[in-house]
Amino acid sequence: MKLESNLTCPICGHTENITMPEDHCVYFYKCVACGELLKPLPGDCCVFCSYGDTPCPSIQAEKDCC
């Protein structure tokens, strides 16, 4: 299972490498570059599934999402 994801802000394009938690989803994330509060897109369980290059651990393990 891959726990690193490059999260890209849809507003300013800033990309940050983040270690995803294995025990919970991240619903909100504040971009360190522009301050935008990222929220999951409709149908996604977390910001990593919406804006990351790697889906969250729950999705990778084919389990119910968060």
VEXLUMTOR-494208 format. One record per residue (C-alpha): x negated, y negated, z negated; residue in one letter. Coordinates in nm, 2 decimals, decimal comma. Layout:
N
u: X v: Y w: Z resn: A
...
This chain:
66
u: 0,00 v: 0,00 w: 0,00 resn: M
u: -0,13 v: -0,34 w: 0,09 resn: K
u: -0,09 v: -0,61 w: -0,18 resn: L
u: -0,25 v: -0,90 w: 0,00 resn: E
u: -0,04 v: -1,12 w: 0,23 resn: S
u: -0,11 v: -1,44 w: 0,42 resn: N
u: 0,18 v: -1,66 w: 0,34 resn: L
u: 0,24 v: -1,94 w: 0,60 resn: T
u: 0,45 v: -2,25 w: 0,52 resn: C
u: 0,71 v: -2,30 w: 0,80 resn: P
u: 0,70 v: -2,68 w: 0,74 resn: I
u: 0,33 v: -2,77 w: 0,75 resn: C
u: 0,17 v: -2,44 w: 0,88 resn: G
u: -0,07 v: -2,40 w: 0,58 resn: H
u: -0,17 v: -2,04 w: 0,52 resn: T
u: -0,27 v: -1,90 w: 0,19 resn: E
u: -0,38 v: -1,55 w: 0,10 resn: N
u: -0,18 v: -1,43 w: -0,20 resn: I
u: -0,17 v: -1,11 w: -0,40 resn: T
u: 0,19 v: -0,98 w: -0,42 resn: M
u: 0,32 v: -0,85 w: -0,75 resn: P
u: 0,41 v: -0,48 w: -0,75 resn: E
u: 0,69 v: -0,51 w: -1,01 resn: D
u: 0,91 v: -0,79 w: -0,89 resn: H
u: 0,99 v: -1,00 w: -0,58 resn: C
u: 0,89 v: -1,36 w: -0,54 resn: V
u: 1,21 v: -1,56 w: -0,46 resn: Y
u: 1,05 v: -1,91 w: -0,46 resn: F
u: 0,70 v: -2,03 w: -0,38 resn: Y
u: 0,58 v: -2,39 w: -0,37 resn: K
u: 0,34 v: -2,47 w: -0,08 resn: C
u: 0,01 v: -2,60 w: -0,22 resn: V
u: -0,04 v: -2,82 w: 0,08 resn: A
u: 0,29 v: -3,00 w: 0,13 resn: C
u: 0,49 v: -2,91 w: -0,18 resn: G
u: 0,78 v: -2,75 w: 0,01 resn: E
u: 0,97 v: -2,50 w: -0,20 resn: L
u: 0,99 v: -2,19 w: 0,01 resn: L
u: 1,29 v: -1,96 w: -0,03 resn: K
u: 1,37 v: -1,63 w: 0,15 resn: P
u: 1,54 v: -1,65 w: 0,48 resn: L
u: 1,90 v: -1,49 w: 0,50 resn: P
u: 1,86 v: -1,11 w: 0,49 resn: G
u: 1,51 v: -1,11 w: 0,34 resn: D
u: 1,45 v: -1,03 w: -0,02 resn: C
u: 1,15 v: -1,25 w: -0,09 resn: C
u: 0,92 v: -1,52 w: 0,05 resn: V
u: 0,67 v: -1,25 w: 0,16 resn: F
u: 0,92 v: -1,08 w: 0,38 resn: C
u: 1,01 v: -1,42 w: 0,53 resn: S
u: 0,68 v: -1,60 w: 0,56 resn: Y
u: 0,41 v: -1,34 w: 0,50 resn: G
u: 0,22 v: -1,12 w: 0,74 resn: D
u: 0,28 v: -0,82 w: 0,51 resn: T
u: 0,62 v: -0,73 w: 0,37 resn: P
u: 0,66 v: -0,69 w: -0,01 resn: C
u: 0,56 v: -0,37 w: -0,19 resn: P
u: 0,93 v: -0,26 w: -0,22 resn: S
u: 0,98 v: -0,27 w: 0,16 resn: I
u: 0,64 v: -0,11 w: 0,22 resn: Q
u: 0,74 v: 0,18 w: -0,01 resn: A
u: 1,08 v: 0,20 w: 0,16 resn: E
u: 1,26 v: 0,14 w: -0,17 resn: K
u: 1,56 v: -0,08 w: -0,24 resn: D
u: 1,43 v: -0,43 w: -0,23 resn: C
u: 1,40 v: -0,60 w: -0,57 resn: C
